Amino acid sequence: VIACNKMDIAENDDNLNKVKAKYEPLGIQVFPLSAATNEGISELITCVGEILNDYPDTIVFEEEYE
């Protein structure tokens, strides 16, 4: 998931389109948002919540060895 902030600034549309063109074909969701106006935040939170719900209850991390 990629969150593109500062989308309340008109010049950022071009940057958003570049990010989408690069990452959406890879299956990575891109969310335009503006923290200043709260636009797009609900959609981002919903998506991240769904991803976290799919994680197993127990995650085991192995120790790293040199």
Predicted model as a PDB file, atoms N, CA, C, CB and O in Angstrom, pLDDT in the B-factor column:
MODEL        1                                                                  
ATOM      1  N   VAL A   1       0.854  -1.172   0.000  1.00 93.00           N  
ATOM      2  CA  VAL A   1       0.000   0.000   0.000  1.00 93.00           C  
ATOM      3  C   VAL A   1       0.901   1.236   0.000  1.00 93.00           C  
ATOM      4  CB  VAL A   1      -0.973  -0.003   1.231  1.00 93.00           C  
ATOM      5  O   VAL A   1       1.863   1.323   0.764  1.00 93.00           O  
ATOM      6  N   ILE A   2       0.570   2.182  -0.867  1.00 94.00           N  
ATOM      7  CA  ILE A   2       1.303   3.442  -0.913  1.00 94.00           C  
ATOM      8  C   ILE A   2       0.317   4.575  -0.665  1.00 94.00           C  
ATOM      9  CB  ILE A   2       2.041   3.625  -2.281  1.00 94.00           C  
ATOM     10  O   ILE A   2      -0.725   4.656  -1.316  1.00 94.00           O  
ATOM     11  N   ALA A   3       0.650   5.444   0.275  1.00 92.00           N  
ATOM     12  CA  ALA A   3      -0.166   6.619   0.559  1.00 92.00           C  
ATOM     13  C   ALA A   3       0.546   7.844  -0.004  1.00 92.00           C  
ATOM     14  CB  ALA A   3      -0.426   6.775   2.094  1.00 92.00           C  
ATOM     15  O   ALA A   3       1.671   8.153   0.390  1.00 92.00           O  
ATOM     16  N   CYS A   4      -0.111   8.533  -0.919  1.00 89.00           N  
ATOM     17  CA  CYS A   4       0.446   9.752  -1.521  1.00 89.00           C  
ATOM     18  C   CYS A   4      -0.228  10.950  -0.876  1.00 89.00           C  
ATOM     19  CB  CYS A   4       0.247   9.770  -3.080  1.00 89.00           C  
ATOM     20  O   CYS A   4      -1.384  11.260  -1.165  1.00 89.00           O  
ATOM     21  N   ASN A   5       0.499  11.609  -0.011  1.00 86.00           N  
ATOM     22  CA  ASN A   5      -0.039  12.752   0.714  1.00 86.00           C  
ATOM     23  C   ASN A   5       0.156  14.037  -0.095  1.00 86.00           C  
ATOM     24  CB  ASN A   5       0.632  12.879   2.097  1.00 86.00           C  
ATOM     25  O   ASN A   5       0.800  14.033  -1.144  1.00 86.00           O  
ATOM     26  N   LYS A   6      -0.399  15.109   0.399  1.00 87.00           N  
ATOM     27  CA  LYS A   6      -0.311  16.451  -0.186  1.00 87.00           C  
ATOM     28  C   LYS A   6      -1.107  16.552  -1.489  1.00 87.00           C  
ATOM     29  CB  LYS A   6       1.153  16.820  -0.442  1.00 87.00           C  
ATOM     30  O   LYS A   6      -0.760  17.349  -2.360  1.00 87.00           O  
ATOM     31  N   MET A   7      -2.165  15.757  -1.631  1.00 82.00           N  
ATOM     32  CA  MET A   7      -2.942  15.784  -2.854  1.00 82.00           C  
ATOM     33  C   MET A   7      -3.865  16.993  -2.937  1.00 82.00           C  
ATOM     34  CB  MET A   7      -3.746  14.525  -2.971  1.00 82.00           C  
ATOM     35  O   MET A   7      -4.565  17.176  -3.933  1.00 82.00           O  
ATOM     36  N   ASP A   8      -3.869  17.820  -1.891  1.00 78.00           N  
ATOM     37  CA  ASP A   8      -4.624  19.067  -1.934  1.00 78.00           C  
ATOM     38  C   ASP A   8      -3.877  20.136  -2.738  1.00 78.00           C  
ATOM     39  CB  ASP A   8      -4.899  19.569  -0.512  1.00 78.00           C  
ATOM     40  O   ASP A   8      -4.415  21.211  -3.003  1.00 78.00           O  
ATOM     41  N   ILE A   9      -2.637  19.831  -3.120  1.00 77.00           N  
ATOM     42  CA  ILE A   9      -1.840  20.743  -3.939  1.00 77.00           C  
ATOM     43  C   ILE A   9      -1.985  20.297  -5.395  1.00 77.00           C  
ATOM     44  CB  ILE A   9      -0.322  20.757  -3.487  1.00 77.00           C  
ATOM     45  O   ILE A   9      -1.633  19.168  -5.737  1.00 77.00           O  
ATOM     46  N   ALA A  10      -2.495  21.167  -6.239  1.00 73.00           N  
ATOM     47  CA  ALA A  10      -2.856  20.819  -7.619  1.00 73.00           C  
ATOM     48  C   ALA A  10      -1.685  20.250  -8.420  1.00 73.00           C  
ATOM     49  CB  ALA A  10      -3.400  22.039  -8.327  1.00 73.00           C  
ATOM     50  O   ALA A  10      -1.893  19.375  -9.260  1.00 73.00           O  
ATOM     51  N   GLU A  11      -0.491  20.713  -8.187  1.00 74.00           N  
ATOM     52  CA  GLU A  11       0.671  20.261  -8.965  1.00 74.00           C  
ATOM     53  C   GLU A  11       1.014  18.792  -8.730  1.00 74.00           C  
ATOM     54  CB  GLU A  11       1.873  21.113  -8.631  1.00 74.00           C  
ATOM     55  O   GLU A  11       1.783  18.207  -9.493  1.00 74.00           O  
ATOM     56  N   ASN A  12       0.457  18.200  -7.696  1.00 77.00           N  
ATOM     57  CA  ASN A  12       0.824  16.830  -7.353  1.00 77.00           C  
ATOM     58  C   ASN A  12       0.079  15.777  -8.168  1.00 77.00           C  
ATOM     59  CB  ASN A  12       0.575  16.595  -5.897  1.00 77.00           C  
ATOM     60  O   ASN A  12       0.382  14.591  -8.039  1.00 77.00           O  
ATOM     61  N   ASP A  13      -0.873  16.164  -8.992  1.00 80.00           N  
ATOM     62  CA  ASP A  13      -1.585  15.193  -9.820  1.00 80.00           C  
ATOM     63  C   ASP A  13      -0.636  14.433 -10.734  1.00 80.00           C  
ATOM     64  CB  ASP A  13      -2.653  15.890 -10.648  1.00 80.00           C  
ATOM     65  O   ASP A  13      -0.789  13.226 -10.921  1.00 80.00           O  
ATOM     66  N   ASP A  14       0.343  15.127 -11.304  1.00 84.00           N  
ATOM     67  CA  ASP A  14       1.305  14.480 -12.191  1.00 84.00           C  
ATOM     68  C   ASP A  14       2.128  13.440 -11.430  1.00 84.00           C  
ATOM     69  CB  ASP A  14       2.231  15.527 -12.832  1.00 84.00           C  
ATOM     70  O   ASP A  14       2.368  12.342 -11.932  1.00 84.00           O  
ATOM     71  N   ASN A  15       2.559  13.793 -10.214  1.00 85.00           N  
ATOM     72  CA  ASN A  15       3.323  12.849  -9.395  1.00 85.00           C  
ATOM     73  C   ASN A  15       2.484  11.628  -9.042  1.00 85.00           C  
ATOM     74  CB  ASN A  15       3.821  13.529  -8.116  1.00 85.00           C  
ATOM     75  O   ASN A  15       2.984  10.504  -9.073  1.00 85.00           O  
ATOM     76  N   LEU A  16       1.214  11.839  -8.706  1.00 87.00           N  
ATOM     77  CA  LEU A  16       0.330  10.731  -8.383  1.00 87.00           C  
ATOM     78  C   LEU A  16       0.193   9.795  -9.576  1.00 87.00           C  
ATOM     79  CB  LEU A  16      -1.046  11.250  -7.948  1.00 87.00           C  
ATOM     80  O   LEU A  16       0.248   8.575  -9.417  1.00 87.00           O  
ATOM     81  N   ASN A  17       0.018  10.348 -10.750  1.00 90.00           N  
ATOM     82  CA  ASN A  17      -0.121   9.525 -11.946  1.00 90.00           C  
ATOM     83  C   ASN A  17       1.132   8.701 -12.221  1.00 90.00           C  
ATOM     84  CB  ASN A  17      -0.436  10.399 -13.145  1.00 90.00           C  
ATOM     85  O   ASN A  17       1.037   7.558 -12.668  1.00 90.00           O  
ATOM     86  N   LYS A  18       2.295   9.269 -11.959  1.00 90.00           N  
ATOM     87  CA  LYS A  18       3.560   8.529 -12.130  1.00 90.00           C  
ATOM     88  C   LYS A  18       3.650   7.370 -11.148  1.00 90.00           C  
ATOM     89  CB  LYS A  18       4.768   9.467 -11.944  1.00 90.00           C  
ATOM     90  O   LYS A  18       4.047   6.266 -11.520  1.00 90.00           O  
ATOM     91  N   VAL A  19       3.285   7.617  -9.904  1.00 90.00           N  
ATOM     92  CA  VAL A  19       3.334   6.563  -8.886  1.00 90.00           C  
ATOM     93  C   VAL A  19       2.350   5.453  -9.236  1.00 90.00           C  
ATOM     94  CB  VAL A  19       3.021   7.137  -7.482  1.00 90.00           C  
ATOM     95  O   VAL A  19       2.690   4.272  -9.157  1.00 90.00           O  
ATOM     96  N   LYS A  20       1.134   5.827  -9.621  1.00 92.00           N  
ATOM     97  CA  LYS A  20       0.136   4.830  -9.995  1.00 92.00           C  
ATOM     98  C   LYS A  20       0.596   4.002 -11.190  1.00 92.00           C  
ATOM     99  CB  LYS A  20      -1.194   5.506 -10.311  1.00 92.00           C  
ATOM    100  O   LYS A  20       0.442   2.780 -11.199  1.00 92.00           O  
ATOM    101  N   ALA A  21       1.159   4.663 -12.196  1.00 94.00           N  
ATOM    102  CA  ALA A  21       1.612   3.963 -13.403  1.00 94.00           C  
ATOM    103  C   ALA A  21       2.700   2.945 -13.086  1.00 94.00           C  
ATOM    104  CB  ALA A  21       2.127   4.965 -14.435  1.00 94.00           C  
ATOM    105  O   ALA A  21       2.776   1.896 -13.725  1.00 94.00           O  
ATOM    106  N   LYS A  22       3.536   3.250 -12.108  1.00 95.00           N  
ATOM    107  CA  LYS A  22       4.635   2.346 -11.762  1.00 95.00           C  
ATOM    108  C   LYS A  22       4.191   1.207 -10.853  1.00 95.00           C  
ATOM    109  CB  LYS A  22       5.749   3.121 -11.093  1.00 95.00           C  
ATOM    110  O   LYS A  22       4.618   0.069 -11.049  1.00 95.00           O  
ATOM    111  N   TYR A  23       3.345   1.484  -9.865  1.00 95.00           N  
ATOM    112  CA  TYR A  23       3.078   0.494  -8.825  1.00 95.00           C  
ATOM    113  C   TYR A  23       1.761  -0.257  -8.946  1.00 95.00           C  
ATOM    114  CB  TYR A  23       3.114   1.155  -7.525  1.00 95.00           C  
ATOM    115  O   TYR A  23       1.680  -1.407  -8.514  1.00 95.00           O  
ATOM    116  N   GLU A  24       0.730   0.349  -9.515  1.00 95.00           N  
ATOM    117  CA  GLU A  24      -0.538  -0.370  -9.623  1.00 95.00           C  
ATOM    118  C   GLU A  24      -0.444  -1.609 -10.516  1.00 95.00           C  
ATOM    119  CB  GLU A  24      -1.604   0.557 -10.156  1.00 95.00           C  
ATOM    120  O   GLU A  24      -1.098  -2.607 -10.214  1.00 95.00           O  
ATOM    121  N   PRO A  25       0.345  -1.591 -11.610  1.00 95.00           N  
ATOM    122  CA  PRO A  25       0.490  -2.833 -12.382  1.00 95.00           C  
ATOM    123  C   PRO A  25       1.154  -3.966 -11.598  1.00 95.00           C  
ATOM    124  CB  PRO A  25       1.292  -2.560 -13.629  1.00 95.00           C  
ATOM    125  O   PRO A  25       1.037  -5.132 -11.974  1.00 95.00           O  
ATOM    126  N   LEU A  26       1.843  -3.630 -10.518  1.00 96.00           N  
ATOM    127  CA  LEU A  26       2.484  -4.632  -9.666  1.00 96.00           C  
ATOM    128  C   LEU A  26       1.540  -5.136  -8.574  1.00 96.00           C  
ATOM    129  CB  LEU A  26       3.745  -4.051  -9.033  1.00 96.00           C  
ATOM    130  O   LEU A  26       1.921  -5.963  -7.746  1.00 96.00           O  
ATOM    131  N   GLY A  27       0.309  -4.631  -8.583  1.00 93.00           N  
ATOM    132  CA  GLY A  27      -0.668  -5.045  -7.585  1.00 93.00           C  
ATOM    133  C   GLY A  27      -0.613  -4.254  -6.293  1.00 93.00           C  
ATOM    134  O   GLY A  27      -1.219  -4.646  -5.295  1.00 93.00           O  
ATOM    135  N   ILE A  28       0.103  -3.150  -6.305  1.00 94.00           N  
ATOM    136  CA  ILE A  28       0.228  -2.312  -5.113  1.00 94.00           C  
ATOM    137  C   ILE A  28      -0.806  -1.199  -5.208  1.00 94.00           C  
ATOM    138  CB  ILE A  28       1.679  -1.726  -4.970  1.00 94.00           C  
ATOM    139  O   ILE A  28      -0.838  -0.453  -6.187  1.00 94.00           O  
ATOM    140  N   GLN A  29      -1.652  -1.091  -4.186  1.00 94.00           N  
ATOM    141  CA  GLN A  29      -2.681  -0.064  -4.184  1.00 94.00           C  
ATOM    142  C   GLN A  29      -2.085   1.286  -3.813  1.00 94.00           C  
ATOM    143  CB  GLN A  29      -3.809  -0.434  -3.219  1.00 94.00           C  
ATOM    144  O   GLN A  29      -1.278   1.391  -2.889  1.00 94.00           O  
ATOM    145  N   VAL A  30      -2.494   2.312  -4.544  1.00 94.00           N  
ATOM    146  CA  VAL A  30      -2.022   3.674  -4.310  1.00 94.00           C  
ATOM    147  C   VAL A  30      -3.213   4.512  -3.872  1.00 94.00           C  
ATOM    148  CB  VAL A  30      -1.342   4.277  -5.589  1.00 94.00           C  
ATOM    149  O   VAL A  30      -4.242   4.552  -4.547  1.00 94.00           O  
ATOM    150  N   PHE A  31      -3.061   5.180  -2.731  1.00 94.00           N  
ATOM    151  CA  PHE A  31      -4.129   5.994  -2.174  1.00 94.00           C  
ATOM    152  C   PHE A  31      -3.734   7.455  -2.151  1.00 94.00           C  
ATOM    153  CB  PHE A  31      -4.488   5.524  -0.774  1.00 94.00           C  
ATOM    154  O   PHE A  31      -2.826   7.837  -1.413  1.00 94.00           O  
ATOM    155  N   PRO A  32      -4.405   8.284  -2.949  1.00 91.00           N  
ATOM    156  CA  PRO A  32      -4.161   9.719  -2.841  1.00 91.00           C  
ATOM    157  C   PRO A  32      -4.877  10.249  -1.599  1.00 91.00           C  
ATOM    158  CB  PRO A  32      -4.641  10.469  -4.125  1.00 91.00           C  
ATOM    159  O   PRO A  32      -6.034   9.910  -1.351  1.00 91.00           O  
ATOM    160  N   LEU A  33      -4.190  11.075  -0.828  1.00 92.00           N  
ATOM    161  CA  LEU A  33      -4.839  11.634   0.355  1.00 92.00           C  
ATOM    162  C   LEU A  33      -4.298  13.000   0.686  1.00 92.00           C  
ATOM    163  CB  LEU A  33      -4.666  10.714   1.541  1.00 92.00           C  
ATOM    164  O   LEU A  33      -3.247  13.420   0.204  1.00 92.00           O  
ATOM    165  N   SER A  34      -5.043  13.670   1.517  1.00 88.00           N  
ATOM    166  CA  SER A  34      -4.633  14.970   2.024  1.00 88.00           C  
ATOM    167  C   SER A  34      -4.877  14.981   3.524  1.00 88.00           C  
ATOM    168  CB  SER A  34      -5.402  16.134   1.313  1.00 88.00           C  
ATOM    169  O   SER A  34      -6.020  14.952   3.982  1.00 88.00           O  
ATOM    170  N   ALA A  35      -3.808  15.021   4.267  1.00 84.00           N  
ATOM    171  CA  ALA A  35      -3.945  15.088   5.720  1.00 84.00           C  
ATOM    172  C   ALA A  35      -4.563  16.430   6.130  1.00 84.00           C  
ATOM    173  CB  ALA A  35      -2.569  14.890   6.407  1.00 84.00           C  
ATOM    174  O   ALA A  35      -5.235  16.521   7.158  1.00 84.00           O  
ATOM    175  N   ALA A  36      -4.332  17.458   5.329  1.00 86.00           N  
ATOM    176  CA  ALA A  36      -4.859  18.785   5.653  1.00 86.00           C  
ATOM    177  C   ALA A  36      -6.383  18.826   5.556  1.00 86.00           C  
ATOM    178  CB  ALA A  36      -4.251  19.834   4.725  1.00 86.00           C  
ATOM    179  O   ALA A  36      -7.042  19.498   6.350  1.00 86.00           O  
ATOM    180  N   THR A  37      -6.947  18.099   4.571  1.00 88.00           N  
ATOM    181  CA  THR A  37      -8.400  18.127   4.380  1.00 88.00           C  
ATOM    182  C   THR A  37      -9.064  16.813   4.769  1.00 88.00           C  
ATOM    183  CB  THR A  37      -8.726  18.450   2.937  1.00 88.00           C  
ATOM    184  O   THR A  37     -10.283  16.687   4.661  1.00 88.00           O  
ATOM    185  N   ASN A  38      -8.293  15.843   5.216  1.00 87.00           N  
ATOM    186  CA  ASN A  38      -8.765  14.510   5.608  1.00 87.00           C  
ATOM    187  C   ASN A  38      -9.331  13.698   4.448  1.00 87.00           C  
ATOM    188  CB  ASN A  38      -9.813  14.642   6.675  1.00 87.00           C  
ATOM    189  O   ASN A  38     -10.019  12.705   4.684  1.00 87.00           O  
ATOM    190  N   GLU A  39      -9.066  14.085   3.218  1.00 90.00           N  
ATOM    191  CA  GLU A  39      -9.550  13.334   2.065  1.00 90.00           C  
ATOM    192  C   GLU A  39      -8.699  12.095   1.839  1.00 90.00           C  
ATOM    193  CB  GLU A  39      -9.549  14.213   0.810  1.00 90.00           C  
ATOM    194  O   GLU A  39      -7.470  12.155   1.876  1.00 90.00           O  
ATOM    195  N   GLY A  40      -9.365  10.972   1.607  1.00 91.00           N  
ATOM    196  CA  GLY A  40      -8.686   9.727   1.284  1.00 91.00           C  
ATOM    197  C   GLY A  40      -8.234   8.916   2.481  1.00 91.00           C  
ATOM    198  O   GLY A  40      -7.822   7.767   2.321  1.00 91.00           O  
ATOM    199  N   ILE A  41      -8.300   9.476   3.667  1.00 92.00           N  
ATOM    200  CA  ILE A  41      -7.793   8.790   4.850  1.00 92.00           C  
ATOM    201  C   ILE A  41      -8.668   7.589   5.208  1.00 92.00           C  
ATOM    202  CB  ILE A  41      -7.717   9.759   6.033  1.00 92.00           C  
ATOM    203  O   ILE A  41      -8.143   6.534   5.563  1.00 92.00           O  
ATOM    204  N   SER A  42      -9.969   7.729   5.122  1.00 93.00           N  
ATOM    205  CA  SER A  42     -10.871   6.614   5.452  1.00 93.00           C  
ATOM    206  C   SER A  42     -10.623   5.416   4.553  1.00 93.00           C  
ATOM    207  CB  SER A  42     -12.332   7.052   5.334  1.00 93.00           C  
ATOM    208  O   SER A  42     -10.603   4.277   5.020  1.00 93.00           O  
ATOM    209  N   GLU A  43     -10.432   5.672   3.256  1.00 93.00           N  
ATOM    210  CA  GLU A  43     -10.183   4.583   2.319  1.00 93.00           C  
ATOM    211  C   GLU A  43      -8.876   3.866   2.636  1.00 93.00           C  
ATOM    212  CB  GLU A  43     -10.156   5.112   0.890  1.00 93.00           C  
ATOM    213  O   GLU A  43      -8.801   2.639   2.571  1.00 93.00           O  
ATOM    214  N   LEU A  44      -7.849   4.639   2.979  1.00 94.00           N  
ATOM    215  CA  LEU A  44      -6.555   4.060   3.338  1.00 94.00           C  
ATOM    216  C   LEU A  44      -6.672   3.213   4.598  1.00 94.00           C  
ATOM    217  CB  LEU A  44      -5.509   5.162   3.538  1.00 94.00           C  
ATOM    218  O   LEU A  44      -6.163   2.092   4.641  1.00 94.00           O  
ATOM    219  N   ILE A  45      -7.334   3.735   5.616  1.00 94.00           N  
ATOM    220  CA  ILE A  45      -7.493   3.000   6.880  1.00 94.00           C  
ATOM    221  C   ILE A  45      -8.283   1.715   6.660  1.00 94.00           C  
ATOM    222  CB  ILE A  45      -8.197   3.879   7.936  1.00 94.00           C  
ATOM    223  O   ILE A  45      -7.946   0.678   7.230  1.00 94.00           O  
ATOM    224  N   THR A  46      -9.317   1.773   5.849  1.00 94.00           N  
ATOM    225  CA  THR A  46     -10.117   0.582   5.562  1.00 94.00           C  
ATOM    226  C   THR A  46      -9.265  -0.483   4.887  1.00 94.00           C  
ATOM    227  CB  THR A  46     -11.324   0.938   4.676  1.00 94.00           C  
ATOM    228  O   THR A  46      -9.325  -1.654   5.264  1.00 94.00           O  
ATOM    229  N   CYS A  47      -8.483  -0.096   3.908  1.00 93.00           N  
ATOM    230  CA  CYS A  47      -7.630  -1.049   3.188  1.00 93.00           C  
ATOM    231  C   CYS A  47      -6.589  -1.671   4.113  1.00 93.00           C  
ATOM    232  CB  CYS A  47      -6.934  -0.357   2.011  1.00 93.00           C  
ATOM    233  O   CYS A  47      -6.407  -2.888   4.109  1.00 93.00           O  
ATOM    234  N   VAL A  48      -5.916  -0.860   4.893  1.00 93.00           N  
ATOM    235  CA  VAL A  48      -4.897  -1.373   5.816  1.00 93.00           C  
ATOM    236  C   VAL A  48      -5.540  -2.299   6.852  1.00 93.00           C  
ATOM    237  CB  VAL A  48      -4.159  -0.202   6.523  1.00 93.00           C  
ATOM    238  O   VAL A  48      -4.958  -3.322   7.215  1.00 93.00           O  
ATOM    239  N   GLY A  49      -6.729  -1.947   7.324  1.00 92.00           N  
ATOM    240  CA  GLY A  49      -7.438  -2.806   8.275  1.00 92.00           C  
ATOM    241  C   GLY A  49      -7.755  -4.163   7.679  1.00 92.00           C  
ATOM    242  O   GLY A  49      -7.619  -5.182   8.357  1.00 92.00           O  
ATOM    243  N   GLU A  50      -8.178  -4.195   6.415  1.00 92.00           N  
ATOM    244  CA  GLU A  50      -8.469  -5.461   5.754  1.00 92.00           C  
ATOM    245  C   GLU A  50      -7.213  -6.305   5.597  1.00 92.00           C  
ATOM    246  CB  GLU A  50      -9.103  -5.213   4.394  1.00 92.00           C  
ATOM    247  O   GLU A  50      -7.254  -7.522   5.778  1.00 92.00           O  
ATOM    248  N   ILE A  51      -6.102  -5.668   5.263  1.00 89.00           N  
ATOM    249  CA  ILE A  51      -4.833  -6.390   5.133  1.00 89.00           C  
ATOM    250  C   ILE A  51      -4.428  -6.981   6.475  1.00 89.00           C  
ATOM    251  CB  ILE A  51      -3.722  -5.457   4.601  1.00 89.00           C  
ATOM    252  O   ILE A  51      -4.015  -8.139   6.544  1.00 89.00           O  
ATOM    253  N   LEU A  52      -4.543  -6.198   7.537  1.00 89.00           N  
ATOM    254  CA  LEU A  52      -4.154  -6.686   8.865  1.00 89.00           C  
ATOM    255  C   LEU A  52      -5.072  -7.798   9.357  1.00 89.00           C  
ATOM    256  CB  LEU A  52      -4.155  -5.540   9.866  1.00 89.00           C  
ATOM    257  O   LEU A  52      -4.622  -8.690  10.076  1.00 89.00           O  
ATOM    258  N   ASN A  53      -6.352  -7.763   8.985  1.00 90.00           N  
ATOM    259  CA  ASN A  53      -7.273  -8.838   9.371  1.00 90.00           C  
ATOM    260  C   ASN A  53      -6.889 -10.165   8.749  1.00 90.00           C  
ATOM    261  CB  ASN A  53      -8.692  -8.484   8.972  1.00 90.00           C  
ATOM    262  O   ASN A  53      -7.213 -11.219   9.296  1.00 90.00           O  
ATOM    263  N   ASP A  54      -6.200 -10.134   7.610  1.00 86.00           N  
ATOM    264  CA  ASP A  54      -5.785 -11.359   6.943  1.00 86.00           C  
ATOM    265  C   ASP A  54      -4.499 -11.949   7.512  1.00 86.00           C  
ATOM    266  CB  ASP A  54      -5.611 -11.098   5.482  1.00 86.00           C  
ATOM    267  O   ASP A  54      -4.139 -13.075   7.170  1.00 86.00           O  
ATOM    268  N   TYR A  55      -3.805 -11.214   8.367  1.00 83.00           N  
ATOM    269  CA  TYR A  55      -2.579 -11.724   8.968  1.00 83.00           C  
ATOM    270  C   TYR A  55      -2.928 -12.794   9.997  1.00 83.00           C  
ATOM    271  CB  TYR A  55      -1.763 -10.577   9.622  1.00 83.00           C  
ATOM    272  O   TYR A  55      -3.969 -12.714  10.648  1.00 83.00           O  
ATOM    273  N   PRO A  56      -2.063 -13.793  10.146  1.00 80.00           N  
ATOM    274  CA  PRO A  56      -2.318 -14.818  11.163  1.00 80.00           C  
ATOM    275  C   PRO A  56      -2.240 -14.216  12.566  1.00 80.00           C  
ATOM    276  CB  PRO A  56      -1.310 -15.980  11.026  1.00 80.00           C  
ATOM    277  O   PRO A  56      -1.595 -13.191  12.787  1.00 80.00           O  
ATOM    278  N   ASP A  57      -2.916 -14.882  13.509  1.00 78.00           N  
ATOM    279  CA  ASP A  57      -2.909 -14.392  14.892  1.00 78.00           C  
ATOM    280  C   ASP A  57      -1.512 -14.438  15.504  1.00 78.00           C  
ATOM    281  CB  ASP A  57      -3.873 -15.213  15.745  1.00 78.00           C  
ATOM    282  O   ASP A  57      -1.150 -13.585  16.315  1.00 78.00           O  
ATOM    283  N   THR A  58      -0.739 -15.435  15.111  1.00 79.00           N  
ATOM    284  CA  THR A  58       0.599 -15.593  15.658  1.00 79.00           C  
ATOM    285  C   THR A  58       1.615 -15.509  14.530  1.00 79.00           C  
ATOM    286  CB  THR A  58       0.733 -16.933  16.419  1.00 79.00           C  
ATOM    287  O   THR A  58       1.535 -16.250  13.550  1.00 79.00           O  
ATOM    288  N   ILE A  59       2.551 -14.618  14.674  1.00 74.00           N  
ATOM    289  CA  ILE A  59       3.623 -14.485  13.702  1.00 74.00           C  
ATOM    290  C   ILE A  59       4.912 -14.867  14.421  1.00 74.00           C  
ATOM    291  CB  ILE A  59       3.696 -13.024  13.100  1.00 74.00           C  
ATOM    292  O   ILE A  59       5.253 -14.293  15.455  1.00 74.00           O  
ATOM    293  N   VAL A  60       5.615 -15.832  13.866  1.00 75.00           N  
ATOM    294  CA  VAL A  60       6.855 -16.312  14.478  1.00 75.00           C  
ATOM    295  C   VAL A  60       8.030 -15.755  13.671  1.00 75.00           C  
ATOM    296  CB  VAL A  60       6.897 -17.888  14.529  1.00 75.00           C  
ATOM    297  O   VAL A  60       8.112 -15.933  12.456  1.00 75.00           O  
ATOM    298  N   PHE A  61       8.917 -15.091  14.363  1.00 75.00           N  
ATOM    299  CA  PHE A  61      10.116 -14.575  13.735  1.00 75.00           C  
ATOM    300  C   PHE A  61      11.296 -15.434  14.163  1.00 75.00           C  
ATOM    301  CB  PHE A  61      10.345 -13.085  14.101  1.00 75.00           C  
ATOM    302  O   PHE A  61      11.485 -15.693  15.352  1.00 75.00           O  
ATOM    303  N   GLU A  62      12.079 -15.870  13.203  1.00 76.00           N  
ATOM    304  CA  GLU A  62      13.256 -16.648  13.523  1.00 76.00           C  
ATOM    305  C   GLU A  62      14.398 -15.705  13.818  1.00 76.00           C  
ATOM    306  CB  GLU A  62      13.617 -17.611  12.380  1.00 76.00           C  
ATOM    307  O   GLU A  62      14.494 -14.614  13.256  1.00 76.00           O  
ATOM    308  N   GLU A  63      15.265 -16.152  14.717  1.00 76.00           N  
ATOM    309  CA  GLU A  63      16.441 -15.344  15.026  1.00 76.00           C  
ATOM    310  C   GLU A  63      17.360 -15.341  13.831  1.00 76.00           C  
ATOM    311  CB  GLU A  63      17.176 -15.870  16.279  1.00 76.00           C  
ATOM    312  O   GLU A  63      17.452 -16.323  13.094  1.00 76.00           O  
ATOM    313  N   GLU A  64      18.039 -14.230  13.648  1.00 74.00           N  
ATOM    314  CA  GLU A  64      19.011 -14.147  12.556  1.00 74.00           C  
ATOM    315  C   GLU A  64      20.343 -14.699  13.028  1.00 74.00           C  
ATOM    316  CB  GLU A  64      19.173 -12.687  12.056  1.00 74.00           C  
ATOM    317  O   GLU A  64      20.761 -14.468  14.163  1.00 74.00           O  
ATOM    318  N   TYR A  65      20.991 -15.418  12.159  1.00 68.00           N  
ATOM    319  CA  TYR A  65      22.295 -15.993  12.478  1.00 68.00           C  
ATOM    320  C   TYR A  65      23.306 -15.488  11.469  1.00 68.00           C  
ATOM    321  CB  TYR A  65      22.246 -17.547  12.483  1.00 68.00           C  
ATOM    322  O   TYR A  65      22.996 -15.311  10.291  1.00 68.00           O  
ATOM    323  N   GLU A  66      24.508 -15.260  11.944  1.00 67.00           N  
ATOM    324  CA  GLU A  66      25.571 -14.831  11.038  1.00 67.00           C  
ATOM    325  C   GLU A  66      26.323 -16.035  10.536  1.00 67.00           C  
ATOM    326  CB  GLU A  66      26.529 -13.849  11.728  1.00 67.00           C  
ATOM    327  O   GLU A  66      27.265 -15.894   9.755  1.00 67.00           O  
TER     328      GLU A  66                                                      
ENDMDL                                                                          
END                                                                             
